[in-house]
Amino acid sequence: MIKISTRLVFLIRNRAYKFPLSRRGYLQGKQESRIWNNHKDTGFFAPLIWECFGIVCQERVSPLDELSYTRLELIRNTISELNIENCDLHNIANWGTYNNQPVLLDYGINERISTMYKLKQKDERRRNT
C-alpha cells in the first residue's frame, strides 16, 4: 500500500528530514517550528533542530509501543492550538520516545491546517462518486 502524505520524510542516522510536498506540508513545517519555539521546554515534542522554507530537521526518535491517552490529553489541554477535532494526534505513528519519554514527532497542525484536510477529504469523496 502506498500512502500519500503532505511531506516526504527521510530518516538519516539520528535525524529525520521532512520535505513538504504541498502547501499543507509547507504550512505543517512552519507550524512545527512555531510549536517547538513556543513549547520546547514542555518535553512533549521530538526536538526540532532547524526549519527553513517548511523543511524540517528533527532528532530521530524511537518508535512508541503504546500511546498514553493521558499524555495526549495533557498536551491538548496545555497547548490550545493542538486541542482541535480534525487531527491525527491519536495516531501512534505520530509518536515516539525520546529520553525514555513519549513525544509527538508530527505536531505541525492547527485549526487552519486541519480545515485543509477536511476540504481535501470532501474533494476526494466527490471524485469517487
C-alpha positions as CSV (number, residue, x, y, z in Angstrom):
1,M,0.0,0.0,0.0
2,I,1.2,3.5,-0.8
3,K,0.1,6.3,1.4
4,I,0.3,9.8,0.1
5,S,1.2,12.4,2.6
6,T,1.9,16.1,2.7
7,R,5.6,15.6,3.4
8,L,8.3,13.2,2.4
9,V,10.4,12.0,5.4
10,F,14.0,10.8,5.2
11,L,15.5,9.1,8.2
12,I,19.3,9.5,8.1
13,R,21.3,8.4,11.1
14,N,19.9,10.3,14.1
15,R,17.9,12.8,12.1
16,A,14.5,13.0,10.4
17,Y,14.2,15.4,7.5
18,K,10.7,16.3,6.4
19,F,10.3,17.9,2.9
20,P,6.9,19.4,2.0
21,L,5.1,18.0,-1.0
22,S,2.3,20.5,-0.9
23,R,1.2,23.8,0.5
24,R,-0.2,21.9,3.5
25,G,3.2,20.2,4.0
26,Y,4.9,23.6,3.9
27,L,2.4,25.0,6.5
28,Q,2.9,22.0,8.7
29,G,6.7,22.6,8.7
30,K,6.2,26.2,9.6
31,Q,3.7,25.2,12.4
32,E,6.0,22.6,13.8
33,S,8.7,25.3,14.1
34,R,6.2,27.7,15.8
35,I,5.0,25.0,18.3
36,W,8.6,24.0,19.0
37,N,9.8,27.6,19.6
38,N,6.9,28.3,21.9
39,H,6.7,25.0,23.8
40,K,10.1,23.2,23.6
41,D,10.5,23.3,27.4
42,T,7.4,21.1,27.9
43,G,9.1,17.9,26.8
44,F,6.1,17.0,24.7
45,F,7.8,17.1,21.3
46,A,10.6,15.5,19.3
47,P,13.3,18.1,19.3
48,L,13.3,20.3,16.2
49,I,16.9,21.2,15.1
50,W,16.0,23.6,12.3
51,E,13.3,24.6,9.9
52,C,13.8,26.5,6.6
53,F,11.2,27.1,3.9
54,G,8.9,24.5,5.5
55,I,11.7,21.9,5.5
56,V,12.1,20.4,9.0
57,C,15.1,18.6,10.6
58,Q,14.3,16.8,13.9
59,E,16.1,14.5,16.2
60,R,15.2,11.0,15.3
61,V,13.1,9.2,18.0
62,S,12.5,5.6,18.7
63,P,9.1,4.1,17.9
64,L,6.4,4.1,20.6
65,D,4.9,0.8,21.6
66,E,1.7,2.1,23.3
67,L,0.0,5.5,23.2
68,S,-0.8,7.2,26.5
69,Y,-4.1,8.9,26.1
70,T,-3.4,10.6,29.4
71,R,-0.3,12.2,27.8
72,L,-2.3,13.1,24.7
73,E,-5.0,14.9,26.8
74,L,-2.3,16.6,28.8
75,I,-0.8,18.0,25.6
76,R,-4.2,19.0,24.2
77,N,-5.2,20.7,27.5
78,T,-1.8,22.5,27.8
79,I,-1.4,23.7,24.2
80,S,-4.7,25.1,23.0
81,E,-3.5,25.1,19.3
82,L,-3.4,21.3,19.4
83,N,-6.8,20.9,21.0
84,I,-8.7,20.5,17.7
85,E,-11.1,17.9,16.5
86,N,-9.8,17.2,13.0
87,C,-6.3,15.9,13.7
88,D,-4.4,12.7,14.0
89,L,-2.5,13.2,17.2
90,H,-4.1,10.0,18.4
91,N,-2.3,8.1,15.7
92,I,0.6,6.1,17.3
93,A,2.7,6.6,14.1
94,N,2.9,10.3,15.1
95,W,4.6,9.5,18.4
96,G,7.9,8.2,19.5
97,T,10.2,8.1,22.6
98,Y,12.9,10.5,23.4
99,N,14.9,10.3,26.6
100,N,12.5,7.5,27.6
101,Q,9.5,9.8,27.4
102,P,6.6,9.7,24.9
103,V,6.9,12.6,22.5
104,L,4.9,13.8,19.4
105,L,7.0,13.8,16.3
106,D,4.4,15.1,13.9
107,Y,2.9,18.2,15.5
108,G,2.5,20.6,12.6
109,I,-1.2,21.0,12.9
110,N,-3.6,23.8,13.9
111,E,-7.2,24.7,13.2
112,R,-6.4,26.3,9.9
113,I,-4.3,23.4,8.6
114,S,-6.9,20.9,9.8
115,T,-9.6,22.6,7.7
116,M,-7.4,22.0,4.6
117,Y,-7.7,18.2,5.3
118,K,-11.5,18.5,5.5
119,L,-11.6,20.2,2.1
120,K,-9.3,17.5,0.6
121,Q,-11.4,14.7,2.0
122,K,-14.6,16.2,0.6
123,D,-12.9,16.7,-2.8
124,E,-11.8,13.0,-2.9
125,R,-15.3,11.8,-2.0
126,R,-16.8,13.8,-4.8
127,R,-14.3,12.3,-7.3
128,N,-15.1,8.8,-6.1
129,T,-18.8,9.1,-6.6
